[in-house]
């Protein structure tokens, strides 16, 4: 149900998920919602906000419900707007994912390094790793849902004959940079209040990441030399 794999199917899936959830909860509370078909139009200010919610969920129903709950709490009696949704995605990432990741220094340093290399330098949210590269830290970041697999076999624009796994950074991981001093000029807004404004989460465009082959060995060299990221300063 990942948005980038099939946008129409993902939107329909999460639409049904919310409608079914609302119907079940309202029944248990003895509340008559009537037809739930229009609940998306009532809950979100615009269709594109709901579409962005699907994108922020990264195809994971559990994450979707957490982000939705946080967004609903922030919106209170109002419909969920784009700034409210993105703020909820940020809070969910910080509380549910990054708090667990940063308890392991290797996980935290690797994630911070990837964000610097991929978002900061390459202006993309996805990157490539050769299929034969196995790394326990990358696997742990995937298990923590800070990284997602977009494709398990893709060619690179400049390394003919090799196949690569395409990883992408979590939506909330990108939004988290808005709240740090690692924001990049022209791509992110630099202050905390920017979370409440509109900012562009990069599309997973193959043209932008097919040259972004991540050199894991350079991370370990920098870490051994004490020059890899050791954490973030807000």
N, C-alpha and C positions, 0 to 999 in steps of 0.2 A: 504493500500500500504506500510505497514511497512516491512522493509527488513527482519527482523527476522521471520516474520510470513510466508512469501513465497518469497524467494530470487528471483526466476526466474520471478514471476509475477511482483514484484516490479521493477526489472531492465527493463523489457519490458514496463511497464507503463511509467516510467520516460524517457525511450528512445523515446517513441512515443510523450510524452509531449514536449520534446526538439525539435524533428523533426517538429512537428506541429507548435510550436512557431516560429521556424526559417523560416518555409515556409510562415507563415502569415506576419511576420515582413518584410521579403524580398520582398513580393508582395506589401506591402504598401509603400516600398521604391523604388519600380520598379527595384529591383535587381534580376537577374536570378541566382538562386543557383543550378538550375538543380535538379537532384534527391537528396533528403535530407537523403537517406538511409545511406550514409557514413559519415554524419556530426559528429557522435560520435567519429569515428576514427580520424577525423581531429581535433576536439576540445580538445581531451584528449590524453595525451602522450601514455597511455596504457589502455587496457580494465579494469584492476584492479583499475585504478584511477577513471574511471566512476562508477564502482561498489562501491567504497568508497564514491563517491558523493551521490549515492542512499542511502547508509547507513547513511551518515551525514544528509540527508534530513528528516529522521525519519518519512517518510510516509506523509509529509505535503507539497503539491505542492507549497504553498506560500513560505515556508522556502527554498525549493529547488531553486526557481527562484532567491531569494535574495542571497543565497550562490553562485549560478552560476554567477550572475552578478558581485559580488565581486571578484570571482576567475578570471573571464574574464578580469576585470580591472587590476588585479595584473599581469596576464600573458601577457597582452598587445597583441603583435602580435604572441606570442608563444602559443603552445598548453598548456593546463592546466596540471600541474604536481601534484604529491602527496603533496609535501610541500606547493605548492600554494593553493591547495584545502583545506588542513587542516588549513592554515593560514586564509583563507576566512571564514571557519566555526567558527573559534575562534573570528574573528572580528564581524561576524553576531551575535554570542551569546552575546558578550560584549555590542554591540550597541543596539540590538533589544530586548534582553531578560533580561540580568543582570542589565542594566541601569534602567529598569522599576521595577525589583524585589527589588533592593536595596533602592528604595524610601520608602519601607515599612520595618521597622526594623525586624518585626517578620518573614517576608518572607526571608529576607537576612540571618538572624541567623539560621533559619531552614535549608535553602539550604546549608549553609556553614557547619552546623553540619552533615547533611546527607553525604556531600562529605567526611568529615573526617571519619565518621563511615563506610561508604560503600566502598569508594575507598581507603582511607588511611589505614583502619584497616582490611578490609575484602577482598581487592584486587578483587573487582567485580564492575560492573556498575549497577547492579540491586539489589533489596531488596524486602522483603515481608512485608505486613501489614495484620493483621487479617481482614477478610471481615466485621466484626462488629465494627471496629475502624473507627470513623468518625472524621476528623480533618479539620478545615477550612483553615489552612495554607497549608496543603498538597493539598487541592483542589485548592487553589490559585496558587500554583506552577505548578499544572497540567494545569490550565487555561492559565498560562504564557508560557507553553510548555517547562519548565525547567525539568519537569518530564513527562514521557509517561507511559501508561499502556500497559504492555506486555500480561498479562493474568488476567482475573477477578476471576479465581478460580483455585487454585493450592494447593497441599498438601505440607507440610514441611517435611524435612528429619528427624526431631526429635520431631515433635509435632503431633502425630497421631490423626486423627479425626478432626483436624481443617482445615479450608479452608482459603486461603490467596489471596489477590490481589498482583500481581507482578508489581512493578513499576521499571522503569529504568531511570537513569540520561541521560539527553540530551547529544548527541555527543559533541556539542560545550561546554557544561558544563565541560566535561572531558578535552577537549583540553584547556580550560581556566586555568586548574590547571598547565599547563606547564609554564604559565606566573606568577605563584605565589610562595610564599615560602612554600606552602603546598604540593609541589611535593613529591612523595614518592620514596625513594631510590630503584632502580632496576625496577621500573615500569614506571616512568616518567623522562623526562629530565628536569634539574633544572633551566635552564636559558632561557631568552627571545629568544635567537637565536635558541633554540631547536625547536621552532615552525616551523622553516624552515627545520628541519631534519625529519627523519622518526621516529615515535614513535608508539607504539601499543595501539590502542583503544581496551579495553577488549571485547571479545565476550560475548554475553548474554547466557552463558552456564549454564544450570539448575544446574549442579553439583556445580557451584561456588556460586550460590545465594540461593539454597534451605535451607541453614542453616542461611541465613542473614535476620533474623526477626528483624525488627527495633522496638526498644522500645521507642515509642513516649513519654511516661510518663517521661523517664529519661531526655529527652530534656527539658521538662518544669520544671523539678526539678532543672536542671543545670541553666536554664534561670532565675528562681526565686532566685537562689543563686548567680547569676552574673557570672557564669562560662561557659555559653554557648558562642560560637563564636559571636563576635560582628562586624565582617568585615574582609577583607583581606588586607594584606600589601604586595605590590609588590616590 
